């Protein structure tokens, strides 16, 4: 039972607001109605920088969010590592935005790395795997992954596809070394805590909206947040709820159903309707 009413929102992005370069139904309407509501975007996807994500939303015809309101698992991983060790040396596998985030607080070093960091996107091959394995086994480098998602949504040639997530890409390193990776993104608390600090809002007064029970909902529930699952991603309508995971406060087939429920239960949380297109 919640003791406070929600006054701010955290929102996942992939599978909630868009698939690939296609906005999902209700996304534009929701983002328009959030104009006067405190909110932050939190994504386990480390492939793009906040600026690139903001530009991509704008290119889809969605309201372009301010990049400072977008927190990625790459940024959270960089912050976590900076707290773990100053001027750490790292070897990373994944898209260039991960390296860009890590370079702000650490030094790339494929021979003497203190940590092997695995993200998402292209980059994993036999050579990269060999380097990472030997840094862990020979130099005692720590194994860290930006997020535990085994798979993520993607688009190839205009068709929806499933792509390997951070959990899948870190698995070969764990299997070859016997080392259990440290995960930073959802459902771990750091991404949520960074967003709540930016909002200056306690967890109990914030609603997390996402499309994955195992990351978005489970992590937010641990912190005592309000939770809303929207079944527009890899968890479609009608799929039974995992018995081992906490039930969300809202379980909605799409964003329109969620907005109707919030208008009913929490009047004023979303701005009044101005544009239904």
Beta strands, then each sheet from edge to edge (+ up, - down):
strand 1: 8-11
strand 2: 18-19
strand 3: 22-23
strand 4: 38-43
strand 5: 70-72
strand 6: 89-93
strand 7: 107-108
strand 8: 115-118
strand 9: 142-145
strand 10: 151-156
strand 11: 159-164
strand 12: 182-183
strand 13: 206-210
strand 14: 226-230
strand 15: 250-252
sheet 1: 5+ 4+ 1+ 13+ 14+ 15+
sheet 2: 2+ 3-
sheet 3: 7+ 6+ 8+ 9+ 12+
sheet 4: 10+ 11-
end
